[in-house]
Amino acid sequence: MPTYQAPTRDYGFLLHEVLDLTRYANLPGFAEATPDLVDQIIAQAAKFAEEVLQPLNAVGDTQGCTLKDGVVTVPDGFADAYRQLVDGGWPALVCDPRYGGQGLPNVVGVVFNEMVSSANMAFGMYPGLSHGAYSALIHHGSDDQKDTYLPRLVSGEWTGTMNLTEPHCGTDLGLLRTKAVPAGDGSYRISGQKIWISAGEHEMAENIIHLVLARIEGAPEGVGGISLFLVPKYLVGADGALGARNAVRCGGLEEKMGIHGNATCVMNYDEATAFLVGEENKGLKAMFTMMNEARLGVGLQGIALSEVAYQNARAFAKDRLQGRALTGPKNPDGPADPIIVHPDVRRMLMNVKAFNEGARALLLWTALWGDLADRAEDEETRRKADDLMGLMTPVLKAYCTDMGFAGAVEAQQVYGGSGYVKEWGAEQFVRDVRIAMIYEGTNGIQALDLVGRKLASHGGRAVFSFFAEIDAFIEANGDDDSLKEFVAPLGVARKHLEKATMWFMENALEKPDNAGAGAADYLHLFALTAIALMWAQMVRTAQARLANGAAGDPFYEAKVVTGRYFVTRILPRTAAHLAAVKAGADDVMALAADAF
Amino acid sequence: MPTYQAPTRDYGFLLHEVLDLTRYANLPGFAEATPDLVDQIIAQAAKFAEEVLQPLNAVGDTQGCTLKDGVVTVPDGFADAYRQLVDGGWPALVCDPRYGGQGLPNVVGVVFNEMVSSANMAFGMYPGLSHGAYSALIHHGSDDQKDTYLPRLVSGEWTGTMNLTEPHCGTDLGLLRTKAVPAGDGSYRISGQKIWISAGEHEMAENIIHLVLARIEGAPEGVGGISLFLVPKYLVGADGALGARNAVRCGGLEEKMGIHGNATCVMNYDEATAFLVGEENKGLKAMFTMMNEARLGVGLQGIALSEVAYQNARAFAKDRLQGRALTGPKNPDGPADPIIVHPDVRRMLMNVKAFNEGARALLLWTALWGDLADRAEDEETRRKADDLMGLMTPVLKAYCTDMGFAGAVEAQQVYGGSGYVKEWGAEQFVRDVRIAMIYEGTNGIQALDLVGRKLASHGGRAVFSFFAEIDAFIEANGDDDSLKEFVAPLGVARKHLEKATMWFMENALEKPDNAGAGAADYLHLFALTAIALMWAQMVRTAQARLANGAAGDPFYEAKVVTGRYFVTRILPRTAAHLAAVKAGADDVMALAADAF
């Protein structure tokens, strides 16, 4: 059976040593986030993830959820674990203190979420969706709505959902048909069917707050006629007490490839009482607030599953005796050597390790920009932070799930045949993480968001900020001999990224298919470059520690080796991505649909 | 529900136009394999695969196999389909006429096997394993054994298995413990446990012929003490009649990620009556005969599943309406355009299509060399053919399953959320094909076979033959303007492959870890180069047809476009693989095991 041990040392390294949160102690929330408190939170969260959530991961996969008479039963142990989550105050970690939150920076919440997802991705989606609902409401809800719903979303007593997809529309929300009719009392009655609603129905919380996209009767067609509504499972009285059961029911559960522990529901709305959130016909914008946050959370799932898959593959590789090292026996008294002596097994482990640690750094770096976008004192910093956060969101979502899936697959490969057998658990990680490439906007949609929107907006301001970050690093460290082997390849990757960016500017404005055809490769090129920056930063920090008091510490030494592995073995892929971008759309678009 | 339509036109194109089997009409079996007969076989096989096997594919996945009182029940419909397979004479297709076979070239059998695997991979493994047993026996069995067992393996009345793995040993067969004791009458009694035995037990055939690796009492330790045995489920009398039930029983079925329709058995041998095949202590060599053939068959599964996954994704992409083309509506009367208008969707389809067709060409090209190795008249050709076949076997096994899995995943991605839901079937292809990267020697083992054995043997004779094939093509076609865009990148890839080969020669002899660390990348570089040669050949043939009587034929036009896509978008990856090879083993081996 798989196990999980939270990578607490890596979290500390990133938060305290590389990102150094104490630099921002002047900002709200950061003041409280002292290294001591953060370490304490990490330790407690690790215990909860390792001891409570992880043992339920295989149970959730095997049992799945069941629906009977409209009631969804979650796997054994999930309800109790959820209670412990609430009792521990975890849902409140990064929420607004005005509504009972602890107000810590989101970068700390990201660390918590990674641990939860590693331990039990399907479970983590219940509080994950709640937090999305919280975000949509705190940004777009009325004061009354906030007062009514936020405290119990923050405490976790209630959970939340996002209702976007309908059978005939997923990506193209302009087609949606769910209808909202004014009831005359300021509320609406919503009717329609939503599908693939994660955490859509269960009994773990007293109430479920559904956020639902619908079209108000008479609203314009397309995305300009979509509004966001709040539909509670149980209506809430003025005193906060739960009232009548609302006309929203789970009509079915999807049978899926994985994340069986999460209830993926068909939700039927039959004149359900609903409350408008934000302005009429501005629902898509409000939903994007929720979705952008969710996208970072999905990228995180990619890293989280790759991490736990890696840990278990590593344990297998140290334990399984098979064959002898090419350089002679390493376990001469045993019948064979542990397979970790074989270069190809190590190659797989190093691939996954280099991704996990590099991507985690990028995730936390980006989450920190997100915090600065909200909390920095000067507008200039907030603007730049918001730019970088927006730019990196699709990059992280798509790259970390593409590669997180690849990491889980590569970890499974380390096991040989055992990786294919259910009892070892490696295959569950693969099945679970696969959804992350799809939901919250497929990775293709992320690439289009990056190329079609984020690159272009404000004349490329965000991407210039990103290049400036790289240039500043190169400028500051280019003369450091011990960093040359990292700075030089970073410079090459940066050049490839710049060429690809220029190529779009020159070739995609008049011919947008050139952007669409190269978007996915561009996104990977972008991510590789960003992660090269992260590795250079991490190695710089590690080398400084090794030179100052931590000589011989295997943690820092491993950082340097892993960073080197990344730049020599993985980063050279940027050239192929650039070639693919520059190949343009012609061959992609040449075939008639019938010729496929 | 997924469907399958055999790519019969592509088979005809490859067998008749690109490879032109009629060139070998002087050789045994080829004389009979006229284009007419081959087309007839393909058409009948297609009908069988599409109408009989494919509809059982989801059934097999859902029901799986069950074990009760030692009896394995296969999914509904499998037994009837197996009867139809036998009645159709399909197992005999490429077998030796002396034992009732039809004696056709194996390259025709490969086409049949691809169709079977596309339609129902789990089902296809039953006859697939039988053919492996046939091969081992025909090469290593005694005349008596051949006479007794081969006719009914050829007819399909009996099936066969391969028994290698034990709980503590898979790749490292030297560790195996299953014991054989001479019974005094020339037979042996075998005791031990084998695991992961595909098609190990079922009632679809009257008898099952297990080929089992075991160690004769007193034999040397390690691989030099392993012998191959034949253990029939029912003993066979001198008259061919079935006798007593042998002491071999299925002790359990594995729960797996996929291929649920195939019974993956724990096989317990309890003093089972066994007959030595070939010489004592030479079992591993005999088993390799079976395994090498099986490896090509596994590579084929990668292509087969990628093909069927592609076909269904293509249908989805033409049917699903979502969004508008970047260049303006293509389906103005509908609510949205079919998603095949979107460049990123096309990119995914083109990726898979370019792999499927290129890899299929390489598979058939290699299978043809295999036929020539057996049947060519002059020894020089037989030797060269055997070299190329041996060289390409690990390349095909590993590359076609790595990329076949990637193709199934990419096809699943085309569906968006529907790809994750069981009822659409896309996720089954992903789960099923995943095993192909693992069994019959993990892909890492294939890479070591390529680099450690195939490259080095006879002073690199095989790889020089391969380079000579490329050079001959470039020489013959380099001046053809219409082929320049294919020949030039082929030359670049060839150069990368040569550099990587030289790097191993210079750096891996004294430091074998350098070979191990670069082997997987080298194998991919090798495959890309070989497939570039295939594309160049296919495009040449297609262009010739377009210029001579088939102007405007969309099939040939699509070949040219898809070949162009391959060389501009996929082939540039060779540079990154070369860089990874040249990065060497140092960073891969640097970490202590505890630092992972």
Contacts between the chains, C-beta under 8 A, distances in Angstrom:
chain1	res1	chain2	res2	distance
A	165	B	417	6.7
A	168	B	321	7.6
A	169	B	322	6.9
A	170	B	322	6.8
A	170	B	416	5.4
A	170	B	417	5.8
A	171	B	322	5.3
A	171	B	323	6.2
A	171	B	416	6.6
A	172	B	321	7.9
A	172	B	322	4.2
A	172	B	323	4.6
A	172	B	336	5.5
A	175	B	321	7.9
A	175	B	322	7.6
A	175	B	335	5.6
A	175	B	336	6.2
A	196	B	417	5.2
A	254	B	421	5.2
A	254	B	422	7.9
A	255	B	421	6.8
A	255	B	422	4.2
A	255	B	423	6.9
A	256	B	420	5.5
A	256	B	421	5.9
A	256	B	422	6.5
A	256	B	427	7.8
A	257	B	420	5.2
A	257	B	421	7.9
A	257	B	422	7.0
A	257	B	427	4.0
A	257	B	430	7.5
A	257	B	431	7.2
A	258	B	420	7.8
A	314	B	596	4.9
A	317	B	596	7.8
A	318	B	593	5.8
A	318	B	596	7.8
A	321	B	168	7.6
A	321	B	172	7.9
A	321	B	175	7.9
A	322	B	169	6.8
A	322	B	170	6.8
A	322	B	171	5.3
A	322	B	172	4.2
A	322	B	175	7.6
A	323	B	171	6.2
A	323	B	172	4.6
A	326	B	512	4.0
A	326	B	513	5.6
A	326	B	515	7.7
A	326	B	516	5.6
A	327	B	512	6.9
A	327	B	513	6.3
A	335	B	175	5.6
A	336	B	172	5.5
A	336	B	175	6.2
A	338	B	593	7.2
A	340	B	593	5.1
A	340	B	596	7.0
A	342	B	444	7.6
A	342	B	516	6.4
A	343	B	513	5.0
A	343	B	515	8.0
A	343	B	516	3.2
A	343	B	517	4.0
A	343	B	519	7.7
A	343	B	585	5.5
A	343	B	588	5.3
A	343	B	589	6.4
A	344	B	444	4.0
A	344	B	447	6.4
A	344	B	448	6.7
A	344	B	516	5.5
A	344	B	517	7.3
A	344	B	519	6.0
A	344	B	520	5.9
A	345	B	444	7.0
A	346	B	517	7.5
A	346	B	588	4.9
A	346	B	589	6.5
A	346	B	591	7.7
A	347	B	517	5.8
A	347	B	520	6.4
A	347	B	588	5.4
A	348	B	444	7.5
A	349	B	596	5.7
A	350	B	587	7.3
A	350	B	588	5.9
A	350	B	591	7.8
A	353	B	596	6.7
A	405	B	409	7.6
A	409	B	405	7.6
A	409	B	434	7.7
A	412	B	434	7.7
A	413	B	437	6.4
A	413	B	438	6.9
A	413	B	442	6.7
A	413	B	443	7.2
A	413	B	444	7.4
A	416	B	170	5.4
A	416	B	171	6.6
A	416	B	438	6.0
A	416	B	442	5.4
A	417	B	165	6.7
A	417	B	170	5.8
A	417	B	196	5.2
A	417	B	438	5.8
A	417	B	439	6.6
A	419	B	438	6.5
A	420	B	256	5.5
A	420	B	257	5.2
A	420	B	258	7.8
A	420	B	434	6.6
A	420	B	435	5.2
A	420	B	438	5.7
A	420	B	439	8.0
A	421	B	254	5.2
A	421	B	255	6.9
A	421	B	256	5.9
A	421	B	257	7.9
A	422	B	254	7.9
A	422	B	255	4.2
A	422	B	256	6.5
A	422	B	257	7.0
A	423	B	255	6.9
A	427	B	256	7.8
A	427	B	257	4.0
A	427	B	434	7.6
A	430	B	257	7.4
A	430	B	434	7.4
A	431	B	257	7.2
A	431	B	431	7.4
A	434	B	409	7.7
A	434	B	412	7.7
A	434	B	420	6.7
A	434	B	427	7.6
A	434	B	430	7.4
A	435	B	420	5.2
A	437	B	413	6.4
A	438	B	413	7.0
A	438	B	416	6.0
A	438	B	417	5.8
A	438	B	419	6.5
A	438	B	420	5.7
A	439	B	417	6.7
A	439	B	420	8.0
A	442	B	413	6.7
A	442	B	416	5.4
A	443	B	413	7.2
A	444	B	342	7.6
A	444	B	344	4.0
A	444	B	345	7.0
A	444	B	348	7.4
A	444	B	413	7.4
A	447	B	344	6.4
A	448	B	344	6.7
A	512	B	326	4.0
A	512	B	327	6.9
A	513	B	326	5.6
A	513	B	327	6.3
A	513	B	343	5.0
A	515	B	326	7.7
A	515	B	343	7.9
A	516	B	326	5.6
A	516	B	342	6.4
A	516	B	343	3.2
A	516	B	344	5.5
A	517	B	343	4.0
A	517	B	344	7.2
A	517	B	346	7.5
A	517	B	347	5.8
A	519	B	343	7.7
A	519	B	344	5.9
A	520	B	344	5.9
A	520	B	347	6.4
A	554	B	592	6.8
A	554	B	594	7.1
A	554	B	595	4.9
A	555	B	595	7.9
A	557	B	595	7.1
A	558	B	591	5.8
A	558	B	595	4.4
A	561	B	587	5.9
A	561	B	590	4.5
A	561	B	591	5.6
A	561	B	595	7.8
A	562	B	591	7.8
A	564	B	587	5.0
A	565	B	587	4.4
A	565	B	588	7.1
A	568	B	579	7.3
A	568	B	580	7.7
A	568	B	583	4.0
A	568	B	587	6.2
A	569	B	579	7.6
A	569	B	580	4.8
A	569	B	583	5.1
A	569	B	587	7.1
A	572	B	575	7.0
A	572	B	576	4.5
A	572	B	579	3.8
A	572	B	580	7.0
A	573	B	573	7.5
A	573	B	576	4.6
A	575	B	572	7.0
A	575	B	575	5.5
A	575	B	576	6.6
A	576	B	572	4.5
A	576	B	573	4.6
A	576	B	575	6.6
A	576	B	576	5.4
A	579	B	568	7.3
A	579	B	569	7.6
A	579	B	572	3.9
A	580	B	568	7.8
A	580	B	569	4.9
A	580	B	572	7.0
A	583	B	568	4.0
A	583	B	569	5.2
A	585	B	343	5.6
A	587	B	350	7.3
A	587	B	561	5.9
A	587	B	564	5.0
A	587	B	565	4.4
A	587	B	568	6.1
A	587	B	569	7.1
A	588	B	343	5.4
A	588	B	346	4.9
A	588	B	347	5.4
A	588	B	350	5.9
A	588	B	565	7.1
A	589	B	343	6.5
A	589	B	346	6.5
A	590	B	561	4.6
A	591	B	346	7.7
A	591	B	350	7.8
A	591	B	558	5.7
A	591	B	561	5.6
A	591	B	562	7.8
A	592	B	554	6.9
A	593	B	318	5.7
A	593	B	338	7.2
A	593	B	340	5.1
A	594	B	554	7.1
A	595	B	554	4.9
A	595	B	555	7.9
A	595	B	557	7.1
A	595	B	558	4.4
A	595	B	561	7.8
A	596	B	314	4.9
A	596	B	317	7.8
A	596	B	318	7.8
A	596	B	340	7.0
A	596	B	349	5.8
A	596	B	353	6.8
